């Protein structure tokens, strides 16, 4: 049985794109409406959180790359997936704490998408521990899809330092 997360990611993508498209039209009286970005204070704080998160993700990838052992699926699970969960939980809590002051649906969407990121990453950890590579790859694909939606929400919220494909950044930081 396939997980519902690809459907969730697709539905959220449609929601975000629908919000963006409706913002491009004109509102009552012919005036243009726009997607509400987050408050300036929340944008500043969220961008700082994402810049720190970026540094931590790169450091995690470089740490994994510096191990002398060849990159086996088990090593990837233990050196990349497992330590990424506390990072995700910390960033999630910090972003969700900003929701009220952000006063933006796009920001709320961005912040709340960390929850499925955490769930999928925990499932990815379990798949790796069980050495189920097919399930692990499927979960990685779902994380990639979810990243697309979250990046779009970041752009709409005006938190441009958060418009980063963090799963790709982690993988790229291992390679160089």
C-alpha positions as CSV (number, residue, x, y, z in Angstrom):
1,X,0.0,0.0,0.0
2,X,1.4,3.4,-1.0
3,X,1.7,6.2,1.5
4,X,-0.7,9.2,1.2
5,X,2.1,11.7,1.5
6,X,2.5,12.1,-2.3
7,X,-1.2,13.0,-2.4
8,X,-0.7,15.3,0.5
9,X,2.2,17.0,-1.2
10,X,0.3,17.3,-4.5
11,X,-2.8,18.7,-2.7
12,X,-0.7,21.3,-0.8
13,X,1.1,22.2,-4.0
14,X,-2.2,22.9,-5.7
15,X,-3.3,24.9,-2.6
16,X,-0.2,27.0,-2.7
17,X,-0.3,27.5,-6.5
18,X,-4.0,28.3,-6.3
19,X,-3.4,30.9,-3.7
20,X,-0.6,32.4,-5.8
21,X,-2.8,32.4,-9.0
22,X,-5.7,34.0,-7.2
23,X,-3.4,36.6,-5.9
24,X,-2.4,37.6,-9.4
25,X,-6.0,38.4,-10.4
26,X,-7.8,41.5,-9.5
27,X,-9.9,41.9,-6.4
28,X,-13.2,43.8,-5.9
29,X,-13.1,47.1,-7.7
30,X,-10.3,46.1,-10.0
31,X,-7.5,46.4,-7.5
32,X,-4.8,43.8,-7.5
33,X,-4.5,41.6,-4.5
34,X,-1.4,39.9,-3.3
35,X,-0.4,36.9,-1.2
36,X,0.2,38.2,2.3
37,X,3.9,37.7,3.2
38,X,4.9,37.4,6.8
39,X,5.5,40.4,9.0
40,X,8.9,42.0,8.6
41,X,10.0,40.9,12.1
42,X,9.0,37.3,11.4
43,X,10.7,37.3,8.0
44,X,13.9,38.6,9.6
45,X,13.8,35.9,12.3
46,X,12.8,33.1,10.0
47,X,15.6,34.0,7.5
48,X,18.1,33.9,10.4
49,X,16.7,30.4,11.4
50,X,17.0,29.1,7.9
51,X,20.6,30.5,7.4
52,X,21.6,28.7,10.6
53,X,19.7,25.5,9.5
54,X,21.6,25.7,6.2
55,X,25.0,25.8,8.0
56,X,24.0,22.9,10.2
57,X,22.8,20.8,7.2
58,X,26.1,21.5,5.3
59,X,28.1,20.6,8.4
60,X,26.1,17.4,8.8
61,X,26.8,16.4,5.2
62,X,30.5,17.3,5.5
63,X,30.8,15.3,8.7
64,X,29.3,12.2,7.0
65,X,31.6,12.7,4.0
66,X,34.7,12.8,6.3
67,X,34.1,9.3,7.6
68,X,36.7,6.9,6.2
69,X,34.2,4.1,5.5
70,X,32.6,3.9,2.1
71,X,29.0,5.2,2.0
72,X,26.8,2.2,2.6
73,X,23.1,2.4,3.0
74,X,23.5,1.7,6.7
75,X,26.1,4.5,7.1
76,X,23.9,6.9,5.2
77,X,21.0,6.1,7.6
78,X,23.1,6.5,10.7
79,X,25.3,9.5,9.6
80,X,22.7,11.5,7.6
81,X,19.2,10.5,8.3
82,X,19.3,9.9,12.1
83,X,21.1,13.1,13.0
84,X,18.8,15.2,10.7
85,X,15.7,14.4,12.8
86,X,16.7,16.6,15.8
87,X,17.7,19.4,13.4
88,X,14.3,19.2,11.7
89,X,12.5,19.1,15.1
90,X,14.4,22.2,16.4
91,X,13.8,24.2,13.3
92,X,10.1,23.2,13.2
93,X,9.6,24.3,16.8
94,X,11.3,27.6,16.1
95,X,9.3,28.3,13.0
96,X,6.0,27.3,14.5
97,X,6.7,29.6,17.4
98,X,6.8,32.5,14.9
99,X,3.4,31.7,13.3
100,X,1.3,34.1,15.4
101,X,3.7,37.0,14.8
102,X,4.1,36.2,11.1
103,X,0.3,36.6,10.5
104,X,0.6,34.9,7.1
105,X,-1.1,31.8,5.8
106,X,1.9,31.1,3.6
107,X,4.2,31.3,6.6
108,X,1.9,29.0,8.6
109,X,1.9,26.5,5.7
110,X,5.7,26.7,5.5
111,X,6.1,26.2,9.3
112,X,3.6,23.3,9.5
113,X,5.1,21.4,6.6
114,X,8.0,20.5,8.9
115,X,5.6,18.1,10.6
116,X,5.3,15.8,7.6
117,X,9.0,16.3,6.9
118,X,9.8,14.9,10.4
119,X,7.3,12.0,10.0
120,X,8.8,11.1,6.6
121,X,12.3,11.3,7.8
122,X,11.5,9.1,10.8
123,X,10.0,6.6,8.4
124,X,13.1,6.9,6.2
125,X,15.2,6.1,9.3
126,X,13.1,3.0,10.0
127,X,13.3,1.9,6.4
128,X,17.1,2.3,6.5
129,X,17.4,0.4,9.8
130,X,15.3,-2.4,8.3
131,X,17.5,-2.3,5.2
132,X,14.4,-1.8,3.0
133,X,16.1,0.2,0.2
134,X,13.0,0.4,-2.0
135,X,11.0,1.9,0.7
136,X,13.9,4.2,1.7
137,X,14.1,5.5,-1.9
138,X,10.3,6.0,-2.1
139,X,10.4,8.1,1.1
140,X,13.3,10.1,-0.2
141,X,11.2,10.9,-3.3
142,X,8.3,12.0,-1.1
143,X,10.7,14.3,0.9
144,X,11.8,15.8,-2.4
145,X,8.2,16.4,-3.4
146,X,7.4,18.0,-0.1
147,X,10.5,20.2,-0.3
148,X,9.1,21.7,-3.6
149,X,5.8,22.6,-1.8
150,X,7.6,24.0,1.3
151,X,9.9,26.1,-0.9
152,X,6.9,27.6,-2.7
153,X,5.3,28.5,0.6
154,X,8.6,30.1,1.7
155,X,8.6,32.3,-1.4
156,X,5.0,33.3,-0.9
157,X,5.7,34.2,2.8
158,X,8.7,36.3,1.8
159,X,11.2,34.2,3.7
160,X,13.7,33.8,0.9
161,X,16.5,32.3,3.0
162,X,14.1,29.4,3.5
163,X,13.6,28.8,-0.2
164,X,16.2,26.0,-0.1
165,X,15.9,22.4,-1.0
166,X,17.3,21.2,2.3
167,X,17.3,17.5,1.3
168,X,19.3,18.2,-1.9
169,X,21.6,20.6,0.1
170,X,22.4,17.7,2.5
171,X,23.2,15.3,-0.3
172,X,25.3,17.9,-2.2
173,X,27.3,18.7,1.0
174,X,28.3,15.1,1.2
175,X,29.8,15.2,-2.3
176,X,31.8,18.3,-1.9
